[in-house]
Amino acid sequence: MIITCAVTGAGDAAGRHPELPIRPDQIATAAIEAARAGAAVVHIHVRDPESGAAGRDPAHYRAVVERIRESDTDVVINLTAGMGGDFFPDPKVPGAGGPGTDLVGPEARLVHVEELRPEICSLDCGSLNFGDGAYLSTAPFLRDMADRIKGWGVKPELECFEMGHVRFARQLCDEGRIAAPAFFQLALGAPWGAPADPRTLLALVDLLPEGAEWAGFGISRMQLPMVAQAVLLGGHVRVGLEDNLYLEPGVFASNAQLVERAVQIIQLLGARNLGPEETRQRLELKRAG
């Protein structure tokens, strides 16, 4: 099984976890530690180094990626391309964006991917009510982004938060915009996406196209139980502080500790975690650089 570690995310966890990676050097260090613990892939967001708020500054991505690539630790880099889709309606003018809105087009969402050419980048395959706002990712945007990503030789991680997202991701595959094998990431438990439970994961897996590779993960306390469920269904897994802050109730986790726990679960279930080079072969990745 491929283990992905999502090391920091874009949520408000900076005020809730005392050691959440925020600065580019901290994010890169956390990614390297996760790789040494057994993660074959690291999923990277960046944050404002001062406030800890979600960010998308290409310079911050560059600093993280360069530090990882210059280290002596091999790992597949997966950059988010999901930033720039947040919309919070103004209470007085619903058609206008209120505080927290960060809405840009396909080109701006992919500036850092075009420059840095990671082996994988995420592609959020549809819009979603997310908390008290909305994440907007329309069909024309997704077709544009998929074409750009394919042209750069980057593997899109097709992030699906509900069944409609899987349906549209399949449409992208049918249109020839996604190179085989397609790689799906089934995200469970986000408010207000698909719930994190075994029946939902199975239903999403049953919708996947033949020959697809897939991973699944759960949010918060369901992160580690969904590792086991994904393994039992033959999928890959994702852990990390983007999705869950705790190793056990009341005990803050590090990214490396969550990866170590995922390795234990995988091995106890009679499987093994793949290394970076095996992952490249499995997903048919184009090596960066």
N, C-alpha and C positions, 0 to 999 in steps of 0.2 A: 504494500500500500504506500502511496505517496503521502507524506505529511507536509502540509502547508502551514506555516506560522504567520498569522496576520498580527504584526507586532505593535501597532498603535491605533489604527483606525482614525475616524473623524468625529467620534462622539464626544460627549462632555465629560469623559472619564478623567481628564487632567485634574479635576478638582476632587476626584473620588479615590484615586490610587496614588499613594505617595511617591512611587518610583516609575510612573508611566513614562516611557521614552517620549521626549518632546523635541529636543534639539536634534539637528541632523546627525551629530556624532553619537548621541544616545540611541537614536533609531538604528543607525548602522551597527553599533555595538550589540544591541539587542538582537538584530538579525543574525549576526555572526555567532552569537552565543546559541541562538535557536538552531542554527545549522549544525553546530558542534554537538548539540544534544540529539540530533537525529532528523531535523527538518530538511527535506530536499528542496523546498521552495519557500521563499519569504515574500509575503505580500506587503507592499510598502505604501503607506500614506505619509504625508508630512504635515507638520503643524507650525504655527507661528512660534518661534523659539522663545519669545517673551511671555506671551499670554497662554500658550498651549492650545489656542483655538485651532480648528481645522484650517488647513491652508492648501494652496496649490502653486506655490512659487517654484518655477522651474529650477532656480538656483538651489533651493533646498533639496529637491530631488537629485540634482546633479551631485551635491555634496554627499548624500547618502550612498548613491550608486558608486561613485568613485571610491569611497572608503571601503565598501564591500569588495569591489573588484580588485583593489590593491592589497587586500588581506590575503592570508595564506589559507583561507577557508573557501572551498568551492560550494556554491549554492546557486540554484536557479532564481533569478530575480523576476518578480511579478509586480509591476507598478499599477496602482489603481488608475483607471481612467474615468472614475465615477464622479469626481468633483466637478462642480459647476452645474449641478442639476437641482439645487435646493430652492424651493419656492415656498414662501410664507406669505399668504395674502394680507394686504393691508386691511385692517378691520374697517376703515372708513372708505377705502377704494378697493374693493375685492379684486379688480383686474390688475392692480399694481402690486409689486412686491414690497412687503414690509421688512422689518428688521430680521436679519438672518438669511435673506434671499441672496443666493449666489447662482445666477443663471446665465450660462454662456453656451455658445454653439459647439459643434463637433470639433472644429479646428482648435479652438482654445482648450477644449478638454484633453486634447492629444498632443499639445506642444512638447511636453517632456518625453512622451513616448517616441515621437519623431526624432528628437535629439539624441536620446540615450539608447534607443533600440534594445529594450529588455527582451528576454526570451518569451515572456508572457506579459500581457496586460489584461486587466478586467474589462468586461463590457456588460454593463447592467442592462438586461434585455427587456426593459419596459418601465413604465411609470408606476408609482405606488404611493398610496397614502402612508407617510412615514412619520410616526409620532403626530405632532400637531401641524405638520406641514405636508408637503408633497415632494416626491422626487420625480422629476420630469425627464423622460427619455423616450422621445417619440419615434415612430417607425422611420420617418425620413432621416432623423438624426442617426439612428442605429445603422441604417443602410450605408450612410456616408462614412460613419466611423468604422464599420466592418470592412469597407473597401480600402480605406486608408491603412488600417492595421494589416490586412492581408498583403497589400502592396509593399509594406516594410518588412515582411517576413516574420512578423511577431505573431505568436499564438494567442488568440483571444480566449480568455476564461469567461465563459458565458454564464454570468451570474443571474440566477433565477430565484425570485422571492415568492413566486406563486405559479399556478399552472399556466396562466396566460403567457407568462414570460417563457416558459419552456416551449409553448406553441409557436411563439414568434421566433425564438432561437432556431427551431426546426425550419421555419420558413427561410431564415437566412442561410441555413445549410442547403435547402432545396434550390435556392437561387444561386448557389455556387460562391457565396461571399465568405464562407468559412472553409478553410482547408481541413481535410480529414487528417487524423481523427479529431472530431469536435470534442472540446473539453468543457463540460458543464460543471458549475459550482452551485449546488442546491442549498440555498440559505434559508434556514428555518428559525422561526421565533422572533423575527424582527417585527416591531409594531408598525404597520398592521399587515404583515404578510402571512404566509403559510405557517401554521403552528409547528412547533418542534415536537413531533411524536412519531412513533414507528409507522403508523398507517399513512400519514401524510408523506413521509419520505418514500415509502414503497409506491404510493400513487404517482409521485413525481418521477421516480425511476422507471416506472412502467410506461411513461410517456416519451422516454428518450429514444432517439433514433438508433437503429442497429449499428453497432460498431463504435458508439460514442464512449469516451472515457468520462467518468464523473466522480465528483467528491461531494460530500455533504457535511454540514455543520449545524450546530445549534447555538443559540444565544444564552448567555448567563449560565445558570445552573444546569442547563441541558447540554452544555458543550461536551462534556466527557461522556455522558450517556449516548449522545449521538455519534461519538467516535465508534463506540461498540456497534451501534446499529448500522452505520455505514459499512464497517468491516463485514458484518454478517451478510449484508446484501451485495458484497463484492466491490464496494466503492473505495475511493480514497478519502482522506480526512483533512480537516482544518481545525487548528486550535490557535490560541494567542489572545493577547490582551485587547485586541480590537473587539472581541466578542464576549469576553468573560474576564473578570478581574481576580477571581478567587481560585485557589487550589483546593480548598475545602471551606466549609462555612466559617467566616470570620478570619480566614488566613489569606492575605494577599499573595498572589502568584507572581512569578516572573515568566516571561515567555519561554525560557529554557525549561523551567519546571513543568509547564503545561505540555511542552513537547516530550519531555521525559515520561510524563504520565501517559501520553498517547502511545508512545513506544511500548510501554508496559501492557496497555490494554490490547494493542495489536498482537503482541507476542503471546499473551495469555490466551488469545483466541486462535492461536495456531498459525498466524500469518507473520509477515516481516515487513519492515519499512524499507523502501527503496532509497538508494543514494542518488545524488544529483545526476550522475552520468546515466544510470539506469532510467531515471525519470526522463531525461532528454530522449532516450531511445523509445521509451514507452509512448510519449506524447509527440514524438517526431518534431522536436524543437530545433530551431536554427540557433546555434550557439552564438551568443552575443560577442561583439568585438571582432 
